[in-house]
Amino acid sequence: MKAEKMIVEIERTGNQRQGSRLSAYRDKLREACKDAAPEEGKTGDIDEQGRE
């Protein structure tokens, strides 16, 4: 019984740590996407001379 409780605690702790890492990774990706997104109003289309 005692070993089962320890196993459950270890799994719970592991899941919490993994969730924290995933949250941090998700936040970094969101920031990177914001930085890479074109400015509002620009379509990103470029004509043959390289003008938008």
C-alpha positions as CSV (number, residue, x, y, z in Angstrom):
1,M,0.0,0.0,0.0
2,K,2.8,2.4,0.9
3,A,4.6,1.6,-2.3
4,E,1.5,2.3,-4.4
5,K,1.1,5.7,-2.8
6,M,4.7,6.5,-3.6
7,I,4.3,5.4,-7.2
8,V,1.2,7.6,-7.5
9,E,3.1,10.6,-6.1
10,I,6.0,10.1,-8.4
11,E,3.7,9.9,-11.4
12,R,1.8,13.0,-10.3
13,T,5.1,14.9,-9.8
14,G,6.3,13.8,-13.2
15,N,3.1,14.9,-14.9
16,Q,3.2,18.3,-13.2
17,R,6.8,18.8,-14.4
18,Q,6.0,17.8,-17.9
19,G,3.0,20.1,-17.9
20,S,5.2,23.0,-16.8
21,R,7.7,22.4,-19.5
22,L,5.0,22.1,-22.1
23,S,3.4,25.4,-20.9
24,A,6.8,27.2,-21.1
25,Y,7.4,25.8,-24.6
26,R,3.9,26.9,-25.7
27,D,4.5,30.4,-24.4
28,K,7.8,30.6,-26.2
29,L,6.2,29.5,-29.5
30,R,3.5,32.1,-29.1
31,E,6.1,34.8,-28.6
32,A,8.0,33.6,-31.6
33,C,4.9,33.6,-33.8
34,K,4.0,37.1,-32.7
35,D,7.5,38.3,-33.7
36,A,7.3,36.6,-37.0
37,A,3.8,37.7,-37.9
38,P,3.5,40.4,-40.5
39,E,2.4,43.8,-39.4
40,E,-1.3,44.4,-39.5
41,G,-2.6,45.7,-42.8
42,K,0.2,44.1,-44.8
43,T,-0.7,41.1,-46.9
44,G,2.9,39.9,-47.5
45,D,2.2,39.7,-51.3
46,I,5.2,40.9,-53.3
47,D,4.9,41.8,-57.0
48,E,7.5,41.1,-59.7
49,Q,9.7,44.1,-58.7
50,G,9.8,43.1,-55.1
51,R,7.3,45.6,-53.9
52,E,4.4,44.8,-51.6
